[in-house]
Amino acid sequence: MIPDKRTDILQSALELIAERGFHGAPISEIAQKANVAAGTIYRYFENKDLLIKELFRDIEDKLRETILASYPADKPVQDQFFHLFGQLFQYLLTHPIHFRYMEQYFNSPYGISHRRDKLLGKNIDHDGHDTLTRIFEEGISQKTLKDLPLAVISSLAIGPMLYIIRDHTLGFVVIDESLIRRITEACWDAIKR
């Protein structure tokens, strides 16, 4: 297999950023870890900001692919939520380095800007709209979900899962299929009417 420098750069950036944060992963160290010259990185990415955003998009695409596999679009909102939640939970548990990266991304100016754009309808996925937002909007319009702002519904539904995954990665809680189901039910209960 021929080494792919772009992939090596992204993987090295992912590992360093997940471990040390954005500022603790200078281009020189990413290049050293990827076994390329620092100038090579700039052939693939104009600057570090674009590298960070491209890494986010790569992970987001993998997440989207996982979530949309066997997605029950023709089922009720609750079934769609349980599918999405379960797939997202499993993905983040089995890809802890992606979780750590995404957690840093969403707690940085990059993620704040991304979330603001998403809430304003500027940041939509390949099929035209964010899947989770669509579930929430449909649930609110069907009066299945509480009539709260989308940001509040999202925080009530997904926020607890992210804290639980963080606690799992820190060894505070052991998560199995049964617990995932119970957590999903509790998060659904938080947003349902």
N, C-alpha and C positions, 0 to 999 in steps of 0.2 A: 504494500500500500504506500502510495506517495504521500509524504507529509504535506498537510495543508497549513501553510503559515498563518492564514487568517484564523482558522479554527484553533491553532496552537496559541495564538495571541489572545483570542477570546477566552479560552480555557484558563490560561495563565492569569488574565485579568480577573476572571471569576474567582479563582482560588485566592488570590491576594486580597481582593476587595472583600470577599466574604470573611476572611480572617482578620484583616487590618483596617477595613473601611476605605473610603474613596481617597482620603488624603494620605493614608498609609501605604498606598500602592502607586508609587510614581512610575511614569513611563519607563524609566531606566530599569526598574526592577521587573516590570512586566516583560520587557524585552529580554532581560537576562533569563527569566524563568521560561520564556517561550523559545529560548535559544536563537534569537534573532537580534539584529542590530536595532537600536532605537529608531533609526531612520526608516527601517522596514515597516514599523507600525504605522508611520505616517503615509506610507503608500496605500494602506488599507483603510485608515481612519484619519481624517483631516486633523483631529485633535482628540484629547482625552475625553472631552464631553461627548463627542460623537461615538467613541468607543463604549463609554458607559451606557449611552442610550441604545446602541446597537445590541449590546449584551442583554439589556432589558427586553428589547423586542424579540431576540432569539428565545429567551426563556418564556416570554409571554406567548409566542407562537407554539411552543411545546405544550404549555399549559392549555391553550385553546384547543389544540389537537386532541389532547387527553379528555378535556371536558366535553367536547362535541362528539367524541366517539360514542355511538349508540345513544345519542341524545334523544330523549323522548318528546320531541316537539309537538306531537299530537296528543300528549297526555295533559292532565290537569297541572296547574301551577305548582302544587305541592310535589308532585312526582318530578317535575322539572327541577325544582329546588333541591330535592333529596339527591337526585342524580348529580347535579352540578356540585353540590356541597361535598358529597362522598368522593367524587373524582378529584376535586381540588384538594381535599383533606389527604387522600391517598398519595397524590402526586407530591405534595409538600413534605409528607412524612418520608417518602422514599427518595426524595431529592433534597436532603437537608442543606446542601450548599446553595441550591437555588432559593430555598426559603430564606437563608441568611442574607443572600444578595438582595432579594426582593424586599425583605424587611428594611435593610439599609436604604434601598432605593426609595421606598415609599415614605420613609422618615427623613428624607432629604429634600432640598429644593427641587430636584428632578421629579420626585414622586408627587410632591405637592402640586407642581405645575401640571403633571399628567392627570392627577385626580381632578383638579379644577377643570381642565379641558373636558374630561369625561363627564363630569356632572353638568357641564354646560353644553354637552352634545357635540363637542369638537373632536373627541377622541373615540372613534368607533371602530369595531372590529371588521374583519373582512366581509362578513355577510350584511353589513350595513348598520349594525347596532350592537352595543355591548349585551351579551347574553344575560348576564345577571340583572342588568338594568331593565332589560325587556321583561324578565320574570317579575321583577318588582312592580313595574308599571302595569303589567297585565293583572297581577294580583290585587293591586290597589283599585284598578278600574272594575274588576269583578267583585270587589268588596270581600275578597279572600284575605287580604292583608290590611293591616292598620293604615289609615290615611295619614302617613307621616312623610316628611320630606325624604327624598331618595337617599340623601347622605345619612340620615338617621336610620332608615331601614337597613342600609348597607352596614352601618356600624353595629347595629344590634344583631344582625345575622352573621356577619363574617368576623367582626372584631373578636368575639370570644374564641373562635376557632384558632385565630392567629396566636392569641395568648397561650392557648392550650398546647399548640405545636411548639411554641417557644419553651414552655415548661417541660414538654417531652424531651426536646433536644438538650435541656439542662439536667435531665434525669429526675425531675420532680414528680412526674406522672408517667405511667406506662399505658400506652394506648393500644387497644385491640379493636377488632371489628365491632364487638358488642358496645364498647364505649363510644366508638365513632357514631354508631347508630343513635345512642342515647344523647350524645352531644348535638347531633343533627336535629333530633326531635326537640331538644331544649331551645336551640336557636330558632327553629320554626315556630315554637310556641311564643317566643319573644316578639315575633312580627305578625303572627296570624290574628285575625279578628276573633 
